[in-house]
């Protein structure tokens, strides 16, 4: 009975260490992706190239989507 409790505690401790390492890694990955500026404004003379057409048409059938 004592060996079973010891093995169970050892497995639980290793599981907690692994979960903590996994959580810290996810935190660093999330922080790295938050610092990326994905939606920077275009540089230079930018113009609008998309015409909305008929915005009342459902499901954007005539827009090719």
Secondary structure, DSSP 8 states (H G I E B T S, - for coil): -HHHHHHHHHHHHHHHHHHHHHHHHHHHHHHHHHTS-TT----SS---------TTSGGGGGGT-
